[in-house]
Amino acid sequence: MLGIELTPEHPVSRIADLGVLAEDAGFDTVFVTSHYFNRDPFVSLDRVARRAESVRVGPAAANPYEVHPVTLASRMASLQEASGGRAVYGIGPGDPSTLEALDLAEERGLRSVLEAFEVARELWAGETVTHDGTFSARDAGLKYDVEGSIPVYVAGEGPSMCRMAGKRADGLLFNGSHPDDLAWARDRVEEGLAERSGDGSEGDDAREGDDGFDLAAYAAISVAEDAGEAKEAARPPVAFITAGIAPPVLERHGIDRKAAEKVGERLSAGDFSEAFEAVTPAMVEAFSMAGTPGTVAERAEAVLEHADSLVLGTPLGPDPESAIDLLGGATRDLVADPRDHHPGDPPGTGSE
């Protein structure tokens, strides 16, 4: 997969335009971010699916707290129908700094994500579901058929989430931009894959098998011909990444924990400009690929020594339209056959 992330901070018409540009630039998957303070991701994804002819489309990542998981499953099924079978379910625990504003930060957890997508799979298969766990449902079912398979990508970076994705999902959207982090993620995924069973018991959902799992580096990207402008534009997404990163990752990159906590405190308080100013060059280096097209390509190539796929995320660059074109040229040859078979495609088919 060679994917791209679009953030609906722009009108949905512009998101659709950017989706078409991404398809023309060689990207095969378009993800749209899911945050309450931006435009609705499913409306945006529908617009992209209408305009672009072949790209897969999905949220990155929906969370099971703001919207009931059964409703999310139906929204994904509707997107599958509207896109002609091109939907991808990106689901994760959500961003703690944004969920804090909804008084939902304490609800985050692995179990809720796992239950949400497993129940979704049952609903897509036409089953009626009664569930009592991190959420409740009684005799819930979809009143329409879901054609094709919707691949599930877990979005996360904690060790347990990575292992769970390897064991139970089709792919992992790992929020990482540095090869050291992707090497660590690969080890965790392999631990999860080793726990998959092949005899129809828990963990085996008759999917492609271990070799079909897709570890995608979901990287914060900022590219421009001027490296300084690119790095400056990377500050906002790096701030959100830094605020939610685990202490061992900070230690791995030599980033002071108090400096990271300051960024998180400013974000939680809504002081975004102060949070962005608190981002250090070390944070930008660790948690983004920022610079000229050549610099970004070199980092992407290093990351792909450990990852299977690449998703280029916010902010893309100071100018999104120009950045999409630059990124397509810099990265499309790095991912082998990006339009070949994806997890979730029917056997013997692909996107070409």
C-alpha positions as CSV (number, residue, x, y, z in Angstrom):
1,M,0.0,0.0,0.0
2,L,1.1,3.5,-0.7
3,G,-1.5,5.6,1.1
4,I,-2.1,9.2,2.0
5,E,-3.9,10.9,4.9
6,L,-6.1,13.9,4.2
7,T,-7.4,16.0,7.1
8,P,-10.9,17.5,6.7
9,E,-9.9,20.8,8.2
10,H,-10.6,21.9,4.6
11,P,-14.1,21.9,3.0
12,V,-15.1,18.4,1.8
13,S,-15.0,19.6,-1.8
14,R,-11.3,20.4,-1.4
15,I,-10.7,17.0,0.3
16,A,-12.3,15.4,-2.8
17,D,-10.0,17.4,-5.1
18,L,-7.0,16.3,-3.0
19,G,-8.1,12.7,-3.3
20,V,-8.1,12.9,-7.0
21,L,-4.7,14.5,-7.0
22,A,-3.4,11.7,-4.8
23,E,-4.8,9.0,-7.2
24,D,-3.2,10.8,-10.1
25,A,0.1,11.0,-8.2
26,G,0.1,7.2,-7.7
27,F,-1.4,6.7,-4.3
28,D,-3.7,3.7,-4.0
29,T,-5.4,4.4,-0.6
30,V,-6.8,7.6,0.8
31,F,-7.4,7.8,4.6
32,V,-9.3,10.7,6.2
33,T,-8.7,11.6,9.8
34,S,-11.5,11.3,12.4
35,H,-11.6,14.1,15.0
36,Y,-14.8,15.8,16.3
37,F,-13.4,19.3,15.6
38,N,-13.0,18.7,11.8
39,R,-15.6,17.9,9.2
40,D,-17.2,14.4,9.2
41,P,-14.7,11.8,7.8
42,F,-17.4,9.6,6.2
43,V,-18.9,12.5,4.3
44,S,-15.4,13.4,3.1
45,L,-14.6,9.8,2.2
46,D,-17.9,9.5,0.2
47,R,-16.9,12.6,-1.8
48,V,-13.4,11.1,-2.5
49,A,-14.9,7.8,-3.6
50,R,-17.3,9.5,-6.0
51,R,-14.5,11.5,-7.7
52,A,-11.6,9.0,-7.6
53,E,-11.9,5.9,-9.6
54,S,-9.7,3.3,-7.9
55,V,-8.3,4.4,-4.6
56,R,-9.4,2.6,-1.4
57,V,-11.0,4.8,1.2
58,G,-11.3,4.7,4.9
59,P,-11.2,6.6,8.3
60,A,-7.9,6.8,10.1
61,A,-8.8,6.2,12.6
62,A,-12.4,5.9,13.9
63,N,-12.7,5.2,17.6
64,P,-15.4,3.2,19.4
65,Y,-16.2,5.9,22.0
66,E,-17.6,8.9,20.1
67,V,-20.0,6.7,18.1
68,H,-21.5,3.4,19.1
69,P,-19.5,0.5,17.5
70,V,-22.6,-1.0,15.8
71,T,-23.3,2.4,14.2
72,L,-19.6,2.6,13.1
73,A,-19.9,-0.8,11.5
74,S,-23.0,0.3,9.5
75,R,-21.2,3.5,8.4
76,M,-18.3,1.4,7.1
77,A,-20.7,-1.0,5.3
78,S,-22.4,2.0,3.7
79,L,-19.0,3.3,2.6
80,Q,-18.2,-0.1,1.2
81,E,-21.4,0.1,-0.9
82,A,-20.9,3.7,-2.0
83,S,-17.3,3.1,-3.0
84,G,-18.0,-0.1,-4.9
85,G,-16.0,-2.3,-2.5
86,R,-13.1,0.0,-1.8
87,A,-13.6,0.6,2.0
88,V,-10.8,0.1,4.6
89,Y,-11.7,0.2,8.3
90,G,-9.1,2.1,10.2
91,I,-9.9,1.9,13.9
92,G,-8.0,2.8,17.0
93,P,-8.2,4.1,20.6
94,G,-8.3,7.7,19.5
95,D,-6.1,10.7,20.3
96,P,-6.0,11.3,24.1
97,S,-5.7,15.1,23.8
98,T,-8.8,15.4,21.7
99,L,-10.9,12.8,23.6
100,E,-10.1,14.7,26.8
101,A,-12.3,17.5,25.6
102,L,-15.2,15.0,25.3
103,D,-14.5,13.5,28.7
104,L,-13.7,10.2,27.0
105,A,-10.0,9.9,27.6
106,E,-10.4,7.4,30.4
107,E,-12.4,5.1,28.1
108,R,-9.5,4.4,25.8
109,G,-8.2,0.8,25.7
110,L,-7.3,-2.2,23.6
111,R,-10.3,-4.3,24.5
112,S,-12.8,-1.7,23.3
113,V,-11.0,-1.5,19.9
114,L,-10.9,-5.3,19.6
115,E,-14.5,-5.8,20.5
116,A,-15.6,-3.1,18.1
117,F,-14.1,-4.5,15.0
118,E,-14.9,-8.1,15.8
119,V,-18.5,-7.2,16.2
120,A,-18.3,-5.3,13.0
121,R,-17.1,-8.4,11.2
122,E,-20.0,-10.3,12.5
123,L,-22.5,-7.7,11.4
124,W,-20.9,-7.5,7.9
125,A,-21.3,-11.2,7.6
126,G,-25.0,-10.8,8.1
127,E,-25.2,-12.0,11.7
128,T,-27.4,-10.7,14.5
129,V,-25.3,-9.7,17.4
130,T,-25.9,-9.5,21.2
131,H,-22.8,-8.2,23.0
132,D,-22.1,-7.3,26.6
133,G,-18.5,-6.0,27.0
134,T,-17.0,-2.6,26.7
135,F,-20.2,-1.7,24.9
136,S,-23.6,-3.4,24.8
137,A,-25.9,-4.4,21.9
138,R,-29.0,-6.6,21.8
139,D,-30.2,-8.4,18.7
140,A,-28.4,-5.8,16.5
141,G,-28.1,-6.5,12.8
142,L,-27.8,-4.7,9.5
143,K,-30.9,-4.7,7.3
144,Y,-28.9,-4.8,4.1
145,D,-26.2,-7.0,2.6
146,V,-22.5,-6.1,2.7
147,E,-20.7,-7.1,-0.5
148,G,-17.0,-8.1,-0.4
149,S,-14.6,-8.0,2.5
150,I,-13.6,-4.9,4.4
151,P,-10.1,-5.1,5.7
152,V,-9.5,-3.9,9.3
153,Y,-6.4,-1.9,10.1
154,V,-5.7,-1.2,13.8
155,A,-4.2,2.2,14.4
156,G,-1.9,2.2,17.4
157,E,1.7,2.2,18.6
158,G,1.6,0.5,22.1
159,P,3.1,-3.0,22.4
160,S,-0.2,-4.7,23.3
161,M,-2.0,-2.9,20.5
162,C,0.6,-4.0,18.0
163,R,0.5,-7.6,19.1
164,M,-3.3,-7.6,19.0
165,A,-3.2,-6.2,15.5
166,G,-0.8,-9.0,14.4
167,K,-3.0,-11.6,16.0
168,R,-6.5,-10.4,15.0
169,A,-6.5,-7.7,12.3
170,D,-5.6,-7.4,8.7
171,G,-3.0,-4.7,9.2
172,L,-1.5,-2.2,11.6
173,L,-1.4,1.6,11.0
174,F,1.7,2.3,13.2
175,N,2.1,5.9,14.0
176,G,5.8,6.1,13.3
177,S,8.2,7.9,11.0
178,H,11.6,6.6,12.2
179,P,13.2,3.3,11.2
180,D,14.0,2.4,14.8
181,D,10.4,2.7,15.8
182,L,9.2,0.5,12.8
183,A,11.9,-2.1,13.7
184,W,10.4,-2.3,17.2
185,A,6.8,-2.5,15.8
186,R,7.8,-5.3,13.5
187,D,9.0,-7.4,16.4
188,R,5.7,-6.8,18.3
189,V,3.6,-7.7,15.2
190,E,5.6,-10.9,14.7
191,E,4.8,-11.8,18.3
192,G,1.1,-11.4,17.5
193,L,1.3,-13.3,14.2
194,A,2.9,-16.2,16.0
195,E,-0.2,-16.4,18.2
196,R,-2.6,-16.8,15.3
197,S,-4.0,-20.3,15.0
198,G,-4.8,-22.1,11.8
199,D,-7.4,-24.6,13.1
200,G,-10.4,-22.3,13.2
201,S,-10.0,-21.4,16.8
202,E,-9.8,-17.9,18.3
203,G,-7.6,-15.6,16.2
204,D,-8.2,-17.4,12.8
205,D,-10.8,-15.7,10.7
206,A,-10.1,-17.5,7.5
207,R,-8.1,-14.5,6.2
208,E,-5.0,-14.6,4.1
209,G,-2.7,-15.8,6.8
210,D,0.5,-14.4,8.3
211,D,2.1,-13.4,5.0
212,G,-1.0,-11.3,4.1
213,F,-0.6,-9.0,7.2
214,D,0.2,-5.4,6.3
215,L,2.4,-3.4,8.7
216,A,2.0,0.2,7.4
217,A,4.2,3.0,8.6
218,Y,1.7,5.8,9.2
219,A,4.2,8.7,9.0
220,A,3.8,12.4,9.6
221,I,5.2,14.0,6.4
222,S,6.1,17.5,5.5
223,V,7.8,18.1,2.1
224,A,8.8,21.2,0.2
225,E,11.6,22.4,-1.9
226,D,12.6,24.6,1.1
227,A,13.6,22.2,4.0
228,G,13.0,25.0,6.6
229,E,9.5,25.6,5.5
230,A,8.8,21.9,5.5
231,K,10.0,21.4,9.1
232,E,8.1,24.4,10.3
233,A,4.9,23.0,8.8
234,A,5.5,19.7,10.6
235,R,5.2,21.2,14.1
236,P,1.4,20.8,14.5
237,P,1.2,17.1,13.8
238,V,4.4,16.4,15.7
239,A,2.9,18.2,18.7
240,F,-0.1,15.8,18.8
241,I,2.2,12.8,18.3
242,T,4.5,13.9,21.0
243,A,1.7,14.4,23.5
244,G,0.5,10.8,23.1
245,I,3.8,9.0,22.8
246,A,4.8,6.5,25.5
247,P,7.8,7.3,27.7
248,P,10.0,4.4,26.4
249,V,9.7,5.9,22.9
250,L,10.8,9.3,24.2
251,E,13.8,7.6,25.8
252,R,14.5,5.8,22.5
253,H,14.9,9.1,20.8
254,G,16.6,11.0,23.7
255,I,13.6,13.4,24.1
256,D,13.1,15.0,27.5
257,R,9.9,13.8,29.1
258,K,9.2,17.1,30.7
259,A,9.4,18.8,27.3
260,A,7.0,16.3,25.9
261,E,4.6,16.8,28.8
262,K,4.6,20.5,28.3
263,V,3.5,20.0,24.7
264,G,0.6,17.7,25.9
265,E,-0.4,20.2,28.6
266,R,-0.7,23.0,26.1
267,L,-2.8,20.9,23.7
268,S,-5.1,19.7,26.4
269,A,-5.6,23.4,27.5
270,G,-6.4,24.4,23.9
271,D,-3.3,26.6,23.6
272,F,-2.3,25.2,20.2
273,S,0.1,27.9,19.2
274,E,2.1,27.5,22.4
275,A,2.1,23.7,22.0
276,F,3.4,24.0,18.5
277,E,6.1,26.4,19.6
278,A,7.2,23.9,22.3
279,V,8.0,21.3,19.7
280,T,11.7,20.9,19.5
281,P,13.9,20.0,16.5
282,A,14.5,16.5,18.1
283,M,10.8,15.9,18.1
284,V,10.5,16.9,14.5
285,E,13.3,14.5,13.6
286,A,11.9,11.6,15.6
287,F,8.2,11.9,14.8
288,S,8.1,13.1,11.2
289,M,9.7,12.9,7.8
290,A,10.3,16.6,7.1
291,G,12.4,18.2,4.5
292,T,13.1,18.2,0.8
293,P,11.7,15.4,-1.5
294,G,15.1,13.7,-1.4
295,T,15.3,13.8,2.4
296,V,11.8,12.4,2.7
297,A,12.5,9.6,0.2
298,E,15.7,8.6,2.0
299,R,13.8,8.3,5.3
300,A,10.9,6.5,3.7
301,E,13.3,4.0,2.2
302,A,14.8,3.3,5.6
303,V,11.4,2.8,7.2
304,L,10.4,0.4,4.5
305,E,13.2,-1.9,5.5
306,H,10.9,-2.8,8.4
307,A,7.4,-1.9,7.2
308,D,5.3,-3.4,4.4
309,S,3.5,-0.3,3.4
310,L,3.7,3.5,3.7
311,V,0.9,6.0,4.6
312,L,2.0,9.6,4.2
313,G,0.2,11.7,6.8
314,T,-0.5,15.3,7.8
315,P,0.5,17.9,7.1
316,L,2.0,16.7,3.8
317,G,3.7,20.1,3.4
318,P,3.2,23.8,3.5
319,D,1.1,23.5,0.4
320,P,-0.9,20.3,0.2
321,E,-1.5,20.3,-3.6
322,S,2.2,20.8,-4.3
323,A,3.2,18.3,-1.6
324,I,1.0,15.5,-3.0
325,D,2.7,15.9,-6.4
326,L,6.2,16.0,-4.8
327,L,5.5,13.0,-2.5
328,G,4.1,10.9,-5.4
329,G,7.3,11.4,-7.3
330,A,9.5,10.8,-4.3
331,T,7.9,7.6,-2.9
332,R,5.8,5.7,-5.5
333,D,8.8,3.7,-6.6
334,L,9.7,2.7,-3.0
335,V,6.6,0.5,-2.4
336,A,6.7,-2.5,-4.6
337,D,3.6,-2.8,-6.8
338,P,1.4,-0.5,-4.6
339,R,-1.7,-1.3,-6.6
340,D,-1.3,-5.1,-6.3
341,H,-3.4,-7.3,-4.0
342,H,-4.4,-5.8,-0.7
343,P,-5.6,-7.5,2.5
344,G,-9.3,-7.9,2.2
345,D,-9.4,-8.2,-1.6
346,P,-11.1,-11.4,-3.0
347,P,-8.6,-14.1,-3.8
348,G,-7.0,-13.6,-7.2
349,T,-7.9,-9.9,-7.5
350,G,-6.1,-6.6,-7.0
351,S,-6.5,-3.0,-7.5
352,E,-4.8,-2.7,-10.9
